[in-house]
Amino acid sequence: MGRSRLAAFFAAFFAPEMRAWRGEEPLWKIFWIYGVAASGVLIVLYVLGFCLDRVALRQMLVPCFAAYTAWILVSVWRCANNTQEKFWGMLARTLTVAWACNAIMVLVFVQLNLITRYYLHH
């Protein structure tokens, strides 16, 4: 009984994110709120970890950012048709490709930096 309540809670809590994954949310919401704003929060957390020299926090954020990136790229792509003007959907998909390339490079170089930092200090 407790497990089904927990599953129901998570299903309700993450319902908008699941709708986005299925391509059922408005593009503007996914692109601006979940894409731009949420990635901004992750960047601020990473910069804070960098400025405070918190290697563990930075390392923890790398897989979080990778998982978030995979989710947001798929969600934006799938929600691209949910706009009145097709131009915005096409632009969103174009930016999604650029976002994917950038995210891959950032993740690789951030991880290389963390590995180097770890081995130089141990």
C-alpha positions in Angstrom: 0.0 0.0 0.0 2.8 2.4 0.9 4.6 1.7 -2.3 1.6 2.5 -4.5 1.1 5.8 -2.6 4.7 6.7 -3.3 4.4 5.8 -6.9 1.2 7.8 -7.2 2.9 10.8 -5.5 5.8 10.7 -8.0 3.5 10.2 -11.0 1.5 13.3 -9.9 4.6 15.3 -9.0 6.4 14.6 -12.3 3.3 14.7 -14.5 4.3 17.9 -16.4 7.8 16.5 -17.0 6.3 13.2 -18.3 3.9 15.2 -20.6 6.9 17.1 -21.9 8.8 13.9 -22.6 5.8 12.7 -24.6 5.7 16.0 -26.5 2.4 17.1 -25.0 3.4 20.5 -23.4 3.5 23.9 -25.0 6.9 24.6 -26.6 7.4 28.0 -24.9 7.0 26.4 -21.4 9.5 23.6 -22.1 12.0 25.8 -23.9 12.0 28.9 -21.6 11.1 27.5 -18.2 12.5 24.0 -18.2 15.2 24.7 -20.7 16.6 28.2 -20.2 15.7 28.8 -16.6 16.4 25.3 -15.2 19.8 25.1 -17.0 20.6 28.6 -15.6 20.0 27.2 -12.1 22.3 24.3 -12.8 25.0 26.6 -14.1 24.7 28.8 -11.0 25.1 25.8 -8.8 28.2 24.6 -10.7 29.8 28.1 -10.6 29.1 28.3 -6.9 30.8 24.9 -6.4 33.7 26.1 -8.5 34.1 29.4 -6.6 33.8 27.6 -3.2 36.2 24.9 -4.5 33.7 22.1 -3.9 34.9 19.3 -6.1 32.4 16.8 -4.8 29.5 19.1 -5.6 30.8 19.8 -9.0 31.2 16.1 -9.7 27.7 15.3 -8.4 26.3 18.0 -10.8 27.9 16.4 -13.9 25.7 13.3 -14.1 22.7 15.5 -13.0 23.4 17.9 -15.9 23.9 15.0 -18.3 20.5 13.4 -17.3 18.8 16.8 -17.4 20.3 17.5 -20.8 19.0 14.3 -22.3 15.6 14.9 -20.9 15.3 18.5 -22.1 16.7 17.8 -25.6 14.1 15.1 -26.2 11.3 17.2 -24.6 12.1 20.3 -26.7 12.3 18.2 -29.8 9.1 16.5 -29.2 7.2 19.6 -28.1 8.5 21.7 -31.1 5.2 21.2 -33.0 3.2 22.7 -30.1 3.3 26.3 -31.2 1.1 28.4 -33.4 3.9 29.4 -35.8 5.9 26.6 -37.3 9.0 28.9 -37.4 9.4 28.7 -33.6 9.3 24.9 -33.7 11.9 24.8 -36.5 14.1 27.3 -34.6 13.7 25.3 -31.4 14.8 22.1 -33.1 17.8 23.9 -34.7 18.8 25.3 -31.3 18.4 21.8 -29.8 21.0 20.4 -32.1 23.4 23.3 -31.2 22.5 22.8 -27.5 23.3 19.0 -27.7 26.7 19.7 -29.3 27.5 22.4 -26.7 26.4 20.2 -23.8 28.5 17.3 -25.0 31.6 19.5 -25.2 30.9 21.1 -21.8 30.3 17.8 -20.1 33.5 16.3 -21.5 35.7 19.3 -20.6 34.2 19.7 -17.2 34.8 16.0 -16.4 38.3 16.2 -17.7 38.9 19.2 -15.5 37.5 17.4 -12.4 39.6 14.2 -13.1 42.8 16.4 -13.5 41.9 18.3 -10.3 41.4 15.1 -8.4 44.6 13.4 -9.5 46.7 16.5 -9.0 45.6 16.9 -5.4 45.8 13.2 -4.3 
